[in-house]
Amino acid sequence: MANQRKFFVGGNWKMNGNKSSIDVIVQFLNEGELSSDTEVVVSPPTIYLDYTRQKLDEKVGVAAQNCYKVEKGAFTGDISPAMIQDVGCAWVILGHSERRNVFGESDALIGEKVGHALGAGLNVIACIGEKLEEREAGSTADVVFRQTKAICSNVSVNDWSKVVIAYEPVWAIGTGKTASPEQAQEVHQQLRDWLKENVSSAVGESTRIIYGGSVNEGNCRDLASKPDIDGFLVGGASLKQEFVQIINACV
């Protein structure tokens, strides 16, 4: 990780938890010794956003797991950036592979969501990543560049400081398989070079690119040692005490 980019660790709780289990997570985060060199954001299910924000210390940010591309309207079951902000949260995850591959969200829709969320004042964790068959076909770069382009097209020059890109190879999410530090670093470097070439050198250098895909206490330090890996988006391990060790992986 480059020194000018603050280490970032996000915890995506997905569709897990209740008030009782959230209380346990809140306790170990509030009482834990979290590195001041790491920015930490957790993402509970929508119904628990307000509860989590009220319980957590302000040193930990809170993100929604998704939102729609407009402020309000007849969009049953969805939420807007304005609603996320109204309960005191400043972040949203967009483009997660489960939104793409389970719920059928397109690159274009995800790009529009990113643009609206940023315009409304939220910070965005924008997710990209290839499926196993795409990696095996040698298409990883083509896939993540296509996904990144759709996101970049909706980010203004002044909003890049509010964007974190999360590279999550789909084949490594929740499978116990993790991209090796070398595999992850290769894609992160390619993404950084793409940003430098297609957006600007400054954006390429300053944008944090984090890794997601079965990150845990055992592999986080090796991954964090790579120069273009600026942190993690953590799934299952973010529900456990070991999340504190992952947060401190850059120490």
SULLIN-V344245 format. One record per residue. N is the residue number from 0. NEAR is the number of other C-alpha atoms within 12 Angstrom. Layout:
N:NEAR + N:NEAR
This chain:
0:34 + 1:23 + 2:18 + 3:16 + 4:27 + 5:30 + 6:40 + 7:41 + 8:50 + 9:49 + 10:50 + 11:45 + 12:35 + 13:33 + 14:19 + 15:23 + 16:27 + 17:22 + 18:19 + 19:15 + 20:20 + 21:31 + 22:24 + 23:22 + 24:33 + 25:35 + 26:21 + 27:25 + 28:36 + 29:24 + 30:17 + 31:23 + 32:20 + 33:30 + 34:23 + 35:19 + 36:23 + 37:32 + 38:31 + 39:37 + 40:43 + 41:48 + 42:47 + 43:42 + 44:31 + 45:35 + 46:24 + 47:32 + 48:36 + 49:26 + 50:24 + 51:39 + 52:35 + 53:19 + 54:26 + 55:32 + 56:22 + 57:20 + 58:23 + 59:36 + 60:36 + 61:44 + 62:44 + 63:48 + 64:44 + 65:42 + 66:44 + 67:37 + 68:28 + 69:24 + 70:22 + 71:18 + 72:12 + 73:11 + 74:13 + 75:10 + 76:13 + 77:22 + 78:30 + 79:36 + 80:39 + 81:28 + 82:30 + 83:38 + 84:28 + 85:19 + 86:24 + 87:24 + 88:37 + 89:35 + 90:45 + 91:50 + 92:47 + 93:46 + 94:42 + 95:42 + 96:37 + 97:29 + 98:25 + 99:26 + 100:18 + 101:12 + 102:14 + 103:15 + 104:23 + 105:24 + 106:33 + 107:24 + 108:26 + 109:39 + 110:33 + 111:28 + 112:39 + 113:48 + 114:36 + 115:31 + 116:43 + 117:41 + 118:27 + 119:28 + 120:27 + 121:39 + 122:35 + 123:48 + 124:51 + 125:53 + 126:44 + 127:48 + 128:44 + 129:39 + 130:28 + 131:21 + 132:15 + 133:18 + 134:22 + 135:13 + 136:13 + 137:14 + 138:18 + 139:31 + 140:32 + 141:22 + 142:29 + 143:38 + 144:30 + 145:24 + 146:37 + 147:38 + 148:29 + 149:26 + 150:40 + 151:39 + 152:25 + 153:31 + 154:31 + 155:21 + 156:19 + 157:15 + 158:26 + 159:33 + 160:25 + 161:29 + 162:40 + 163:47 + 164:50 + 165:46 + 166:50 + 167:45 + 168:41 + 169:36 + 170:27 + 171:28 + 172:32 + 173:24 + 174:17 + 175:19 + 176:19 + 177:28 + 178:33 + 179:24 + 180:26 + 181:19 + 182:25 + 183:40 + 184:28 + 185:23 + 186:37 + 187:43 + 188:31 + 189:27 + 190:41 + 191:36 + 192:25 + 193:27 + 194:30 + 195:19 + 196:17 + 197:20 + 198:27 + 199:19 + 200:15 + 201:21 + 202:31 + 203:31 + 204:29 + 205:29 + 206:43 + 207:43 + 208:47 + 209:47 + 210:53 + 211:54 + 212:42 + 213:33 + 214:45 + 215:38 + 216:25 + 217:18 + 218:27 + 219:39 + 220:25 + 221:26 + 222:36 + 223:40 + 224:23 + 225:30 + 226:29 + 227:40 + 228:46 + 229:45 + 230:51 + 231:51 + 232:50 + 233:43 + 234:36 + 235:30 + 236:36 + 237:40 + 238:33 + 239:28 + 240:26 + 241:27 + 242:37 + 243:35 + 244:29 + 245:43 + 246:43 + 247:29 + 248:34 + 249:33 + 250:21
